Amino acid sequence: MKNVVDHSALIQNDTLYFSPSDLQGIEVEAPKLATSVSTRAAAQGITYFEIGAVQSVSYPNIDPVSANQFSTTQNHGGGQVRVYVFQFGYGNTNNATFAGSSVSATSSTPRCGANLSTCSAGQTVTGFLHQFDFFGASNISGTVNVSANSIASPFGFWSDSVFVQ
């Protein structure tokens, strides 16, 4: 059996010792922050997740996809199709599927502000622009499906799809 020395008498006799009851009612005043410093809230979970555009070798311009659009407006048939997905908030993006292919994001670029614009130095990241590249002979037409899981409140599963002509 191990003998453990009781140090409580030594601690309580120390002039710097405070018991938890001695600390009740004490209010801590935070020092005033400099005006160039701002406090930040915890990272927000996904609140917006949408396919925003499609691009291909058949139609190399950006073909925007609106929130209520179920199909691309341009013909993208061909071996190289690129899909852009906007995500507001933080989450884990799953693989996207199209015409029998499943790929992970080729790139995920941080975006800033309420409109998910390109970030400048000092801005807070609010979301991401994910790029999925489907390069192969089978990418003629079909539905692109993509999803993500939110990692913070509001937790949940987000998905979007669009038919690529």
DSSP file with accessible surface (Angstrom, degrees, kcal/mol):
  #  RESIDUE AA STRUCTURE BP1 BP2  ACC     N-H-->O    O-->H-N    N-H-->O    O-->H-N    TCO  KAPPA ALPHA  PHI   PSI    X-CA   Y-CA   Z-CA
    1    1 A M              0   0  232      0, 0.0     2,-0.4     0, 0.0     0, 0.0   0.000 360.0 360.0 360.0 137.6    0.0    0.0    0.0
    2    2 A K        -     0   0  180      1,-0.0     2,-0.5     2,-0.0     0, 0.0  -0.726 360.0-138.7 -93.0 135.2    1.3    3.4   -0.9
    3    3 A N        -     0   0  153     -2,-0.4     2,-0.5     2,-0.0    -1,-0.0  -0.790  15.8-161.6 -92.3 127.7    1.4    6.2    1.6
    4    4 A V        -     0   0  122     -2,-0.5     2,-0.3     2,-0.0    -2,-0.0  -0.950  17.3-128.7-111.8 126.4    0.3    9.6    0.3
    5    5 A V        -     0   0  101     -2,-0.5     2,-0.8     1,-0.1    -2,-0.0  -0.543  18.8-128.4 -74.7 134.4    1.3   12.7    2.3
    6    6 A D        +     0   0  125     -2,-0.3     3,-0.3     1,-0.1     4,-0.2  -0.743  30.7 174.2 -86.4 110.1   -1.6   15.0    3.1
    7    7 A H     >  +     0   0  103     -2,-0.8     4,-2.4     1,-0.2     3,-0.3   0.397  50.5 101.6 -96.6   4.9   -0.5   18.5    1.9
    8    8 A S  H  > S+     0   0   48      1,-0.2     4,-2.6     2,-0.2     5,-0.2   0.867  80.0  52.8 -61.3 -36.3   -3.8   20.2    2.6
    9    9 A A  H  > S+     0   0   57     -3,-0.3     4,-1.3     1,-0.2    -1,-0.2   0.911 110.5  48.2 -65.7 -39.0   -2.5   21.8    5.8
   10   10 A L  H  > S+     0   0  120     -3,-0.3     4,-0.6    -4,-0.2    -2,-0.2   0.919 113.1  47.7 -65.3 -43.3    0.5   23.2    4.0
   11   11 A I  H >< S+     0   0   87     -4,-2.4     3,-1.2     1,-0.2     6,-0.2   0.936 111.0  49.9 -64.4 -45.0   -1.7   24.6    1.2
   12   12 A Q  H 3< S+     0   0  115     -4,-2.6    -1,-0.2     1,-0.3    -2,-0.2   0.771 108.9  53.1 -69.6 -21.9   -4.2   26.2    3.6
   13   13 A N  H 3< S+     0   0  131     -4,-1.3    -1,-0.3    -5,-0.2     2,-0.2   0.568  84.8 105.8 -86.9  -8.8   -1.4   27.9    5.6
   14   14 A D  S X< S-     0   0   86     -3,-1.2     3,-1.5    -4,-0.6    -3,-0.0  -0.525  73.2-136.8 -71.2 134.5    0.0   29.4    2.4
   15   15 A T  T 3  S+     0   0  134      1,-0.3    -1,-0.1    -2,-0.2    -4,-0.0   0.720 103.1  52.9 -68.4 -17.8   -0.8   33.2    2.3
   16   16 A L  T 3  S+     0   0  137     -5,-0.1     2,-0.3     2,-0.0    -1,-0.3   0.404  83.3 115.8 -95.9   3.0   -1.7   32.9   -1.4
   17   17 A Y    <   -     0   0   80     -3,-1.5     2,-0.4    -6,-0.2    -5,-0.0  -0.560  40.2-178.1 -78.1 131.5   -4.2   30.1   -1.0
   18   18 A F        -     0   0  130     -2,-0.3    -2,-0.0     5,-0.0    -3,-0.0  -0.999  17.7-142.3-125.4 130.7   -7.8   30.8   -1.8
   19   19 A S    >>  -     0   0   22     -2,-0.4     3,-1.0     1,-0.1     4,-0.8  -0.536  32.1-106.1 -81.5 161.0  -10.5   28.2   -1.3
   20   20 A P  G >4 S+     0   0  107      0, 0.0     3,-0.9     0, 0.0     4,-0.4   0.874 122.1  56.3 -55.9 -34.5  -13.3   28.0   -3.9
   21   21 A S  G >4 S+     0   0   74      1,-0.3     3,-0.8     2,-0.2    -3,-0.0   0.827  99.6  59.6 -69.6 -27.4  -15.7   29.6   -1.4
   22   22 A D  G <4 S+     0   0   92     -3,-1.0    -1,-0.3     1,-0.2    -4,-0.0   0.757 102.8  54.1 -67.4 -23.9  -13.3   32.6   -1.0
   23   23 A L  G X< S+     0   0   90     -3,-0.9     3,-1.5    -4,-0.8    -1,-0.2   0.510  80.0 115.7 -91.4  -5.2  -13.7   33.3   -4.8
   24   24 A Q  T <  S+     0   0  153     -3,-0.8     3,-0.1    -4,-0.4    -3,-0.0  -0.398  79.2  18.8 -66.1 138.7  -17.5   33.5   -4.8
   25   25 A G  T 3  S+     0   0   80      1,-0.3     2,-0.5    -2,-0.1    -1,-0.2   0.414  88.9 130.4  84.9  -3.6  -18.9   36.9   -5.7
   26   26 A I    <   -     0   0  107     -3,-1.5     2,-0.5     2,-0.0    -1,-0.3  -0.728  44.6-154.1 -84.8 128.1  -15.7   38.1   -7.4
   27   27 A E        -     0   0  177     -2,-0.5     2,-0.5    -3,-0.1    -3,-0.0  -0.881   7.1-141.0-103.1 131.9  -16.2   39.6  -10.8
   28   28 A V        -     0   0  138     -2,-0.5     2,-0.6     0, 0.0    -2,-0.0  -0.796   9.4-148.1 -93.5 127.9  -13.4   39.5  -13.3
   29   29 A E        -     0   0  182     -2,-0.5     3,-0.1     3,-0.0    -2,-0.0  -0.869  13.3-138.6 -96.0 118.8  -13.0   42.6  -15.4
   30   30 A A        -     0   0   85     -2,-0.6     3,-0.1     1,-0.1     2,-0.0  -0.538  28.8-106.5 -72.0 140.3  -11.6   41.8  -18.9
   31   31 A P        -     0   0  110      0, 0.0     2,-0.2     0, 0.0    -1,-0.1  -0.344  41.9 -96.2 -64.7 149.3   -9.1   44.3  -20.0
   32   32 A K        -     0   0  203      1,-0.1     2,-0.2    -3,-0.1     3,-0.1  -0.498  41.9-128.6 -68.3 132.8  -10.3   46.6  -22.7
   33   33 A L        -     0   0  103     -2,-0.2    -1,-0.1     1,-0.1    -3,-0.0  -0.536  23.8-102.7 -82.1 150.4   -9.3   45.4  -26.1
   34   34 A A    >   -     0   0   60     -2,-0.2     3,-1.7     1,-0.1    -1,-0.1  -0.312  33.8-113.0 -64.2 153.9   -7.5   47.6  -28.6
   35   35 A T  T 3  S+     0   0  153      1,-0.3    -1,-0.1    -3,-0.1    -2,-0.1   0.766 115.2  60.6 -65.8 -21.1   -9.8   48.9  -31.4
   36   36 A S  T 3  S+     0   0  111      2,-0.0     2,-0.4     0, 0.0    -1,-0.3   0.566  94.0  77.1 -82.8  -6.3   -7.9   46.8  -34.0
   37   37 A V    <   -     0   0   80     -3,-1.7     2,-0.4     0, 0.0    -4,-0.1  -0.868  60.5-176.7-105.7 134.2   -8.8   43.6  -32.2
   38   38 A S        -     0   0   65     -2,-0.4     2,-0.2     0, 0.0    -3,-0.0  -0.972  24.6-120.7-128.9 147.3  -12.2   42.1  -32.5
   39   39 A T        -     0   0  117     -2,-0.4     2,-0.4     1,-0.0     0, 0.0  -0.541  27.1-147.0 -82.2 152.7  -13.7   39.0  -30.8
   40   40 A R        -     0   0  162     -2,-0.2     2,-0.1     3,-0.0     3,-0.1  -0.913   5.6-131.4-121.6 147.4  -15.0   36.2  -33.0
   41   41 A A        -     0   0   96     -2,-0.4     3,-0.1     1,-0.2     0, 0.0  -0.392  45.2 -76.6 -85.6 170.6  -17.8   33.7  -32.5
   42   42 A A        -     0   0   95      1,-0.1    -1,-0.2    -2,-0.1   110,-0.0  -0.279  64.0 -82.3 -64.2 153.3  -17.4   30.0  -33.0
   43   43 A A        -     0   0   60      1,-0.1     2,-0.3    -3,-0.1   110,-0.2  -0.317  49.0-126.0 -59.3 138.7  -17.4   28.8  -36.6
   44   44 A Q        -     0   0   87     -3,-0.1    46,-2.8     1,-0.1   107,-0.1  -0.636  17.5-122.8 -89.5 143.6  -20.8   28.4  -38.0
   45   45 A G  B     -a   90   0A   0    108,-2.5    46,-0.2    -2,-0.3     2,-0.1  -0.146  52.4 -60.5 -73.1 176.7  -22.1   25.2  -39.6
   46   46 A I        +     0   0    0     44,-0.8    43,-0.3    43,-0.2    -1,-0.2  -0.391  54.6 161.2 -64.8 130.7  -23.4   25.0  -43.1
   47   47 A T  S    S+     0   0   57     41,-2.5     2,-0.3     1,-0.4    -1,-0.2   0.362  70.5  33.5-124.5  -4.6  -26.4   27.2  -43.8
   48   48 A Y  E     +B   88   0B 100     40,-1.1    40,-2.8     2,-0.0    -1,-0.4  -0.944  56.8 166.6-153.4 130.9  -26.1   27.3  -47.6
   49   49 A F  E     +B   87   0B   8     -2,-0.3     2,-0.3    38,-0.2    38,-0.2  -0.891  19.1 151.2-149.9 109.1  -24.9   24.6  -50.0
   50   50 A E  E     -B   86   0B  35     36,-2.4    36,-2.9    -2,-0.3     2,-0.5  -0.999  50.1-115.6-145.6 143.2  -25.5   24.9  -53.8
   51   51 A I  E     -B   85   0B   0     -2,-0.3    34,-0.3    34,-0.2     3,-0.1  -0.659  36.8-178.8 -70.9 124.0  -24.1   24.0  -57.2
   52   52 A G  E     -     0   0B  14     32,-2.9    13,-2.5    -2,-0.5     2,-0.3   0.724  52.0  -6.0-103.3 -25.6  -23.3   27.5  -58.5
   53   53 A A  E     -BC  84  64B   8     31,-1.4    31,-2.8    11,-0.3     2,-0.3  -0.990  48.6-145.7-166.9 158.9  -21.9   26.8  -62.0
   54   54 A V  E     -BC  83  63B   0      9,-1.7     9,-2.4    -2,-0.3     2,-0.3  -0.976  16.4-179.2-131.3 145.6  -20.8   24.3  -64.6
   55   55 A Q  E     +B   82   0B  45     27,-2.7    27,-3.8    -2,-0.3     2,-0.3  -0.984   7.9 164.1-142.7 147.1  -18.1   24.6  -67.1
   56   56 A S  E     -B   81   0B   9      3,-1.8    25,-0.2    -2,-0.3    21,-0.1  -0.952  51.9 -99.6-153.9 174.5  -16.8   22.1  -69.8
   57   57 A V  S    S+     0   0   82     23,-1.5    24,-0.1    -2,-0.3    20,-0.1   0.829 123.4  53.7 -70.5 -27.7  -14.8   21.8  -73.0
   58   58 A S  S    S+     0   0   64     22,-0.3    -1,-0.2     1,-0.3    17,-0.1   0.818 128.1  18.6 -74.1 -31.5  -18.0   22.0  -75.0
   59   59 A Y  S    S+     0   0   61     17,-0.1    -3,-1.8    15,-0.1    -1,-0.3  -0.750  72.6 179.2-138.1  86.5  -19.0   25.2  -73.3
   60   60 A P        +     0   0   79      0, 0.0     2,-0.1     0, 0.0    -3,-0.1   0.637  56.5  89.2 -70.7 -12.8  -15.9   26.8  -71.7
   61   61 A N  S    S-     0   0  100      1,-0.1     2,-0.4    -6,-0.0    -5,-0.3  -0.395  96.3 -89.2 -75.7 163.7  -17.7   29.8  -70.4
   62   62 A I        -     0   0   86     -7,-0.1    -7,-0.2    -2,-0.1    -1,-0.1  -0.597  35.5-157.3 -74.2 125.3  -19.2   29.7  -66.9
   63   63 A D  E     -C   54   0B   3     -9,-2.4    -9,-1.7    -2,-0.4    -1,-0.1  -0.881  18.4-142.5-103.1  96.1  -22.8   28.4  -67.1
   64   64 A P  E     -C   53   0B  87      0, 0.0     2,-0.5     0, 0.0     9,-0.3  -0.311   8.0-152.9 -63.7 145.1  -24.4   29.7  -63.9
   65   65 A V        -     0   0   13    -13,-2.5     2,-0.1     7,-0.1     7,-0.1  -0.977  11.5-149.5-119.8 117.0  -26.9   27.5  -62.0
   66   66 A S    >   -     0   0   56     -2,-0.5     3,-1.7     1,-0.1   -15,-0.1  -0.359  29.8-102.1 -82.8 167.8  -29.5   29.4  -60.0
   67   67 A A  T 3  S+     0   0   73      1,-0.3    -1,-0.1    -2,-0.1   -16,-0.1   0.796 121.4  41.7 -60.6 -31.0  -31.1   28.0  -56.8
   68   68 A N  T 3  S+     0   0  126      2,-0.0     2,-0.5     0, 0.0    -1,-0.3   0.199  90.4 110.2-104.6  19.1  -34.4   27.0  -58.6
   69   69 A Q    <   -     0   0   43     -3,-1.7     3,-0.1     1,-0.1     4,-0.0  -0.802  40.9-176.9 -99.6 130.3  -32.7   25.6  -61.7
   70   70 A F        +     0   0  170     -2,-0.5    93,-2.4     1,-0.1     2,-0.3   0.526  69.3  31.8-101.8  -8.8  -32.8   21.8  -62.3
   71   71 A S  B    S-g  163   0C  38     91,-0.2    93,-0.2    72,-0.0    -1,-0.1  -0.989  85.4-101.3-146.9 152.4  -30.8   21.6  -65.5
   72   72 A T        -     0   0    1     91,-2.5    -7,-0.1    -2,-0.3    -2,-0.1  -0.380  23.6-138.8 -69.3 154.4  -27.9   23.5  -67.1
   73   73 A T  S    S+     0   0   85     -9,-0.3     2,-0.3    -2,-0.1    -1,-0.1   0.711  82.9  59.0 -86.9 -20.7  -28.9   26.0  -69.8
   74   74 A Q  S    S-     0   0   70    -15,-0.1     2,-0.6    91,-0.1    91,-0.5  -0.736  90.9-106.0-108.9 159.1  -25.9   25.0  -72.1
   75   75 A N        +     0   0  108     -2,-0.3   -19,-0.1     1,-0.1    66,-0.1  -0.726  36.1 173.7 -84.3 118.9  -24.9   21.7  -73.7
   76   76 A H        +     0   0    0     89,-3.5   -18,-0.3    -2,-0.6   -19,-0.2   0.169  19.2 148.5-111.3  13.6  -21.9   20.4  -71.8
   77   77 A G        +     0   0   18    -19,-0.1     2,-0.3   -21,-0.1    63,-0.2  -0.232  34.8  83.8 -53.0 132.0  -21.5   17.0  -73.5
   78   78 A G  S    S-     0   0   23     61,-1.1    58,-0.1    58,-0.1     3,-0.1  -0.889  88.4 -74.9 154.7 177.7  -17.9   16.0  -73.6
   79   79 A G  S    S+     0   0   26     -2,-0.3    57,-3.3     1,-0.2     2,-0.5   0.554 108.4  56.9 -83.3  -9.5  -15.1   14.4  -71.7
   80   80 A Q  E     + D   0 135B  92     55,-0.2   -23,-1.5    -4,-0.1     2,-0.4  -0.936  57.6 164.6-131.1 112.5  -14.3   17.3  -69.3
   81   81 A V  E     -BD  56 134B   0     53,-2.7    53,-3.3    -2,-0.5     2,-0.4  -0.991  15.1-164.2-126.7 131.0  -16.9   18.8  -67.0
   82   82 A R  E     -BD  55 133B  69    -27,-3.8   -27,-2.7    -2,-0.4     2,-0.4  -0.967   4.7-164.3-117.9 131.7  -16.1   21.0  -64.1
   83   83 A V  E     -BD  54 132B   1     49,-2.7    49,-2.8    -2,-0.4     2,-0.5  -0.954   4.5-154.8-120.0 133.2  -18.7   21.8  -61.4
   84   84 A Y  E     -BD  53 131B  35    -31,-2.8   -32,-2.9    -2,-0.4   -31,-1.4  -0.916   9.4-169.1-110.1 131.6  -18.5   24.6  -58.8
   85   85 A V  E     -BD  51 130B   0     45,-2.7    45,-3.1    -2,-0.5     2,-0.4  -0.978  10.2-149.1-124.4 127.5  -20.3   24.4  -55.4
   86   86 A F  E     -BD  50 129B  55    -36,-2.9   -36,-2.4    -2,-0.4     2,-0.4  -0.810  14.7-174.2 -94.3 134.8  -20.7   27.2  -53.0
   87   87 A Q  E     -BD  49 128B   1     41,-2.5    41,-2.5    -2,-0.4     2,-0.6  -0.989  10.6-161.4-131.1 121.3  -20.8   26.4  -49.3
   88   88 A F  E     +BD  48 127B  40    -40,-2.8   -41,-2.5    -2,-0.4   -40,-1.1  -0.915  66.8  13.4-101.6 119.9  -21.5   29.0  -46.6
   89   89 A G  S    S-     0   0    2     37,-2.6     2,-0.4    -2,-0.6   -44,-0.3  -0.465  99.2 -56.4 105.0 179.0  -20.4   27.7  -43.2
   90   90 A Y  B     +a   45   0A  64    -46,-2.8    61,-1.6    -2,-0.2   -44,-0.8  -0.806  66.3 123.0-106.1 137.3  -18.1   24.8  -42.1
   91   91 A G  E     -H  150   0C  16     -2,-0.4     2,-0.6    59,-0.3    59,-0.2  -0.978  58.7 -88.2-171.7 174.9  -18.6   21.2  -43.0
   92   92 A N  E     -H  149   0C  98     57,-2.8    57,-2.4    -2,-0.3     2,-0.4  -0.906  38.9-143.5-102.4 118.4  -17.1   18.1  -44.6
   93   93 A T  E     -H  148   0C  40     -2,-0.6    55,-0.3    55,-0.2    12,-0.2  -0.656  14.0-147.2 -84.4 132.5  -17.8   17.9  -48.3
   94   94 A N        -     0   0   52     53,-2.8    53,-0.2    -2,-0.4    11,-0.1  -0.366  35.1 -72.2 -88.2 173.5  -18.5   14.4  -49.7
   95   95 A N        -     0   0   80     -2,-0.1     2,-0.3     9,-0.1    52,-0.3  -0.309  46.2-131.4 -62.5 149.4  -17.6   13.0  -53.1
   96   96 A A  E     -I  103   0C   0      7,-2.9     7,-2.6    50,-0.2     2,-0.4  -0.775  18.4-148.4 -99.5 149.5  -19.6   14.3  -56.0
   97   97 A T  E     +IJ 102 145C  56     48,-2.6    48,-2.2    -2,-0.3     2,-0.3  -0.926  22.6 161.0-121.8 146.5  -21.1   11.9  -58.6
   98   98 A F  E >   -I  101   0C   2      3,-2.3     3,-2.3    -2,-0.4    46,-0.2  -0.865  67.8 -15.0-163.2 126.5  -21.8   12.3  -62.3
   99   99 A A  T 3  S-     0   0   33     44,-0.5     3,-0.1     1,-0.3    41,-0.1   0.861 130.0 -44.7  48.6  45.2  -22.3    9.8  -65.1
  100  100 A G  T 3  S+     0   0   89      1,-0.3     2,-0.3    39,-0.0    -1,-0.3   0.432 116.1 112.8  84.4  -2.7  -21.0    6.8  -63.1
  101  101 A S  E <   -I   98   0C  37     -3,-2.3    -3,-2.3    37,-0.1     2,-0.4  -0.812  46.8-163.7-104.0 146.5  -17.9    8.7  -61.7
  102  102 A S  E     +I   97   0C  69     -2,-0.3     2,-0.3    -5,-0.2    -5,-0.2  -0.994  18.4 169.8-128.8 121.7  -17.3    9.7  -58.1
  103  103 A V  E     -I   96   0C  38     -7,-2.6    -7,-2.9    -2,-0.4     2,-0.2  -0.954  28.8-129.2-132.6 151.3  -14.7   12.3  -57.3
  104  104 A S        -     0   0   76     -2,-0.3    29,-0.4    -9,-0.2    -9,-0.1  -0.488  55.4 -69.1 -86.9 168.5  -13.6   14.3  -54.3
  105  105 A A        -     0   0   31    -12,-0.2    27,-0.3    -2,-0.2    -1,-0.1  -0.346  35.3-152.4 -61.2 131.4  -13.2   18.1  -54.6
  106  106 A T  S    S-     0   0   78     25,-3.2     2,-0.3     1,-0.3    26,-0.2   0.868  81.2  -2.1 -70.9 -37.5  -10.3   19.1  -56.8
  107  107 A S  E     -E  131   0B  43     24,-1.2    24,-2.8     2,-0.0     2,-0.4  -0.988  56.1-158.3-151.5 153.1   -9.9   22.3  -54.8
  108  108 A S  E     -E  130   0B  60     -2,-0.3    22,-0.2    22,-0.2    -3,-0.0  -0.920  18.2-165.3-134.7 106.0  -11.7   24.0  -52.0
  109  109 A T  E     -E  129   0B  62     20,-2.7    20,-2.5    -2,-0.4    -2,-0.0  -0.816  22.5-118.9 -98.2 126.8  -11.0   27.8  -51.9
  110  110 A P  E     -E  128   0B  60      0, 0.0     9,-0.6     0, 0.0     2,-0.3  -0.340  32.0-164.2 -60.4 142.6  -11.8   29.8  -48.8
  111  111 A R  E     -EF 127 118B  41     16,-2.9    15,-2.6     7,-0.2    16,-1.6  -0.916   1.5-148.9-128.0 157.4  -14.4   32.5  -49.4
  112  112 A a  E   > +EF 125 117B   0      5,-3.1     5,-2.2    -2,-0.3     3,-0.2  -0.852  45.5  21.8-129.5 160.1  -15.3   35.5  -47.3
  113  113 A G  T > 5S-     0   0   27     11,-0.8     3,-1.3    -2,-0.3    13,-0.1   0.047  94.8 -64.3  76.9 174.0  -18.3   37.7  -46.4
  114  114 A A  T 3 5S+     0   0   96      1,-0.3    -1,-0.2     2,-0.1   -26,-0.0   0.747 135.4  49.9 -69.6 -21.9  -22.0   37.1  -46.7
  115  115 A N  T 3 5S-     0   0  123     -3,-0.2    -1,-0.3   -27,-0.0    -2,-0.1   0.257 110.7-119.1-102.2  12.8  -21.8   36.8  -50.5
  116  116 A L  T < 5 +     0   0   10     -3,-1.3    -3,-0.2     1,-0.1    -2,-0.1   0.899  53.4 168.4  52.2  49.1  -18.9   34.3  -50.5
  117  117 A S  E   < -F  112   0B  40     -5,-2.2    -5,-3.1     1,-0.2    -1,-0.1  -0.334  46.5 -70.3 -84.3 170.7  -16.5   36.6  -52.3
  118  118 A T  E     -F  111   0B 101     -7,-0.2     2,-0.2     1,-0.1    -1,-0.2  -0.373  60.0-113.4 -61.3 136.3  -12.8   36.2  -52.8
  119  119 A a        -     0   0   42     -9,-0.6     2,-0.3    -3,-0.1    -1,-0.1  -0.466  26.5-159.9 -77.8 143.7  -11.0   36.7  -49.5
  120  120 A S    >   -     0   0   83     -2,-0.2     3,-2.1     1,-0.1    -1,-0.0  -0.785  43.7 -70.6-111.0 163.5   -8.6   39.6  -48.9
  121  121 A A  T 3  S+     0   0  109     -2,-0.3    -1,-0.1     1,-0.3     3,-0.1  -0.243 120.7  18.4 -54.8 132.2   -6.0   39.8  -46.1
  122  122 A G  T 3  S+     0   0   75      1,-0.3    -1,-0.3    -3,-0.0     2,-0.1   0.290  93.4 125.5  90.6  -9.4   -7.5   40.1  -42.7
  123  123 A Q    <   -     0   0   90     -3,-2.1     2,-0.4     1,-0.1    -1,-0.3  -0.470  63.2-113.4 -81.0 157.5  -11.0   38.9  -43.7
  124  124 A T        -     0   0   66     -2,-0.1   -11,-0.8    -3,-0.1     2,-0.3  -0.759  27.4-119.8 -91.4 130.7  -12.8   36.1  -41.9
  125  125 A V  E     + E   0 112B  42     -2,-0.4   -13,-0.2   -13,-0.2     3,-0.1  -0.525  35.5 171.0 -69.3 127.1  -13.5   32.9  -43.9
  126  126 A T  E     -     0   0B  32    -15,-2.6   -37,-2.6    -2,-0.3     2,-0.3   0.491  60.0 -26.5-114.4 -10.7  -17.2   32.3  -44.0
  127  127 A G  E     -DE  88 111B   0    -16,-1.6   -16,-2.9   -39,-0.3     2,-0.3  -0.947  62.1 -99.6-175.9-162.9  -17.3   29.5  -46.5
  128  128 A F  E     -DE  87 110B  41    -41,-2.5   -41,-2.5    -2,-0.3     2,-0.6  -0.974   8.9-138.6-144.8 153.8  -15.7   27.7  -49.5
  129  129 A L  E     -DE  86 109B  28    -20,-2.5   -20,-2.7    -2,-0.3     2,-0.4  -0.973  29.8-160.3-111.0 112.9  -15.9   27.4  -53.2
  130  130 A H  E     -DE  85 108B   7    -45,-3.1   -45,-2.7    -2,-0.6     2,-0.5  -0.785   3.1-156.9 -96.9 140.6  -15.4   23.7  -54.1
  131  131 A Q  E     -DE  84 107B  34    -24,-2.8   -25,-3.2    -2,-0.4   -24,-1.2  -0.969   5.7-169.1-118.8 128.0  -14.4   22.6  -57.6
  132  132 A F  E     -D   83   0B   1    -49,-2.8   -49,-2.7    -2,-0.5     2,-0.6  -0.973   6.7-158.0-117.8 124.8  -15.1   19.1  -58.8
  133  133 A D  E     -D   82   0B  24     -2,-0.5     2,-0.7   -29,-0.4   -51,-0.2  -0.913   7.8-172.2-107.5 120.2  -13.5   17.9  -62.1
  134  134 A F  E     +D   81   0B   1    -53,-3.3   -53,-2.7    -2,-0.6     2,-0.6  -0.908  15.1 171.2-109.0  98.7  -15.1   15.0  -64.0
  135  135 A F  E     +D   80   0B 108     -2,-0.7     2,-0.3   -55,-0.2   -55,-0.2  -0.938  28.9  92.9-115.1 111.2  -12.6   14.2  -66.8
  136  136 A G  S >  S-     0   0   31    -57,-3.3     3,-1.5    -2,-0.6   -58,-0.1  -0.887  79.3 -97.3 173.9 160.3  -13.4   11.0  -68.7
  137  137 A A  T 3  S+     0   0   94     -2,-0.3   -59,-0.1     1,-0.3   -57,-0.1   0.747 113.0  63.7 -65.6 -23.2  -15.1    9.8  -71.9
  138  138 A S  T 3  S+     0   0   67      1,-0.2     2,-2.2   -59,-0.1     3,-0.4   0.558  72.5  98.6 -81.8  -5.2  -18.3    8.8  -70.0
  139  139 A N    <   +     0   0    1     -3,-1.5   -61,-1.1     1,-0.2    -1,-0.2  -0.382  41.3 125.9 -83.4  66.3  -19.2   12.4  -69.0
  140  140 A I  S    S-     0   0  108     -2,-2.2     2,-0.3     1,-0.4    -1,-0.2   0.939  78.7 -36.2 -88.5 -55.9  -21.7   13.0  -71.7
  141  141 A S  S    S+     0   0   58     -3,-0.4    -1,-0.4   -64,-0.1     2,-0.3  -0.973  78.4 107.7-161.4 162.4  -24.8   14.1  -69.8
  142  142 A G  E     - K   0 164C  14     22,-2.0    22,-3.7    -2,-0.3     2,-0.5  -0.921  63.6 -48.7 152.3-175.5  -26.5   13.2  -66.5
  143  143 A T  E     - K   0 163C  62     -2,-0.3     2,-0.5    20,-0.3   -44,-0.5  -0.767  39.4-148.1 -95.7 130.8  -27.2   14.4  -63.0
  144  144 A V  E     - K   0 162C   0     18,-3.0    18,-1.5    -2,-0.5     2,-0.4  -0.857  17.3-170.6 -92.9 128.1  -24.4   15.8  -60.8
  145  145 A N  E     +JK  97 161C  73    -48,-2.2   -48,-2.6    -2,-0.5     2,-0.3  -0.980   9.9 168.4-120.0 134.7  -25.0   15.0  -57.1
  146  146 A V  E     + K   0 160C   3     14,-2.3    14,-2.3    -2,-0.4     2,-0.3  -0.990   4.6 175.9-144.3 148.4  -22.9   16.6  -54.3
  147  147 A S  E     - K   0 159C  21     -2,-0.3   -53,-2.8   -52,-0.3     2,-0.3  -0.944  10.0-165.9-148.6 168.1  -23.4   16.7  -50.5
  148  148 A A  E     -HK  93 158C   0     10,-2.5    10,-3.0    -2,-0.3     2,-0.5  -0.984  18.0-132.0-153.3 156.4  -21.8   17.8  -47.3
  149  149 A N  E     -HK  92 157C  65    -57,-2.4   -57,-2.8    -2,-0.3     8,-0.2  -0.964  27.4-125.5-113.6 127.3  -22.2   17.3  -43.5
  150  150 A S  E     -H   91   0C  11      6,-2.8     6,-0.5    -2,-0.5   -59,-0.3  -0.494  15.3-163.1 -70.9 137.4  -22.2   20.3  -41.3
  151  151 A I  S    S+     0   0   88    -61,-1.6     2,-0.3    -2,-0.2   -60,-0.2   0.374  71.6  33.5-103.5   2.1  -19.6   20.1  -38.5
  152  152 A A  S    S-     0   0   19    -62,-0.5  -106,-0.2     2,-0.2  -108,-0.1  -0.922 104.7 -27.3-145.7 171.6  -21.1   22.8  -36.3
  153  153 A S  S    S+     0   0   87     -2,-0.3  -108,-2.5     1,-0.2    -2,-0.1  -0.392 120.1  46.8 -65.1 132.9  -24.5   24.1  -35.4
  154  154 A P  S    S-     0   0   58      0, 0.0    -2,-0.2     0, 0.0    -1,-0.2   0.364  90.6-164.3 -82.6 122.7  -26.8   23.9  -37.3
  155  155 A F        +     0   0  150     -4,-0.1     2,-0.3  -110,-0.1    -4,-0.1  -0.375  31.2 106.6 -69.2 151.6  -25.8   20.3  -37.7
  156  156 A G        -     0   0   36     -6,-0.5    -6,-2.8    -4,-0.1     2,-0.4  -0.947  64.5 -78.9 162.5 179.5  -27.2   18.5  -40.7
  157  157 A F  E     - K   0 149C 127     -2,-0.3     2,-0.4    -8,-0.2    -8,-0.2  -0.928  38.1-168.7-111.9 130.4  -26.8   17.0  -44.1
  158  158 A W  E     + K   0 148C  80    -10,-3.0   -10,-2.5    -2,-0.4     2,-0.3  -0.941  10.9 166.1-121.4 142.1  -26.8   19.2  -47.2
  159  159 A S  E     - K   0 147C  77     -2,-0.4     2,-0.3   -12,-0.3   -12,-0.2  -0.987  11.5-176.6-150.9 160.1  -27.1   18.2  -50.8
  160  160 A D  E     - K   0 146C  37    -14,-2.3   -14,-2.3    -2,-0.3     2,-0.3  -0.977   4.4-172.7-151.9 157.4  -27.7   19.6  -54.3
  161  161 A S  E     - K   0 145C  52     -2,-0.3     2,-0.3   -16,-0.2   -16,-0.2  -0.985   4.5-176.1-150.1 156.3  -28.0   18.2  -57.8
  162  162 A V  E     - K   0 144C   2    -18,-1.5   -18,-3.0    -2,-0.3     2,-0.6  -0.977  29.7-119.2-152.7 143.0  -28.4   19.5  -61.3
  163  163 A F  E     -gK  71 143C  80    -93,-2.4   -91,-2.5    -2,-0.3     2,-0.6  -0.766  26.9-149.7 -84.6 124.1  -28.9   17.7  -64.7
  164  164 A V  E       K   0 142C   0    -22,-3.7   -22,-2.0    -2,-0.6   -89,-0.1  -0.864 360.0 360.0 -98.5 118.8  -25.9   18.5  -67.0
  165  165 A Q              0   0   79     -2,-0.6   -89,-3.5   -91,-0.5   -91,-0.1  -0.449 360.0 360.0 -74.6 360.0  -26.9   18.5  -70.7
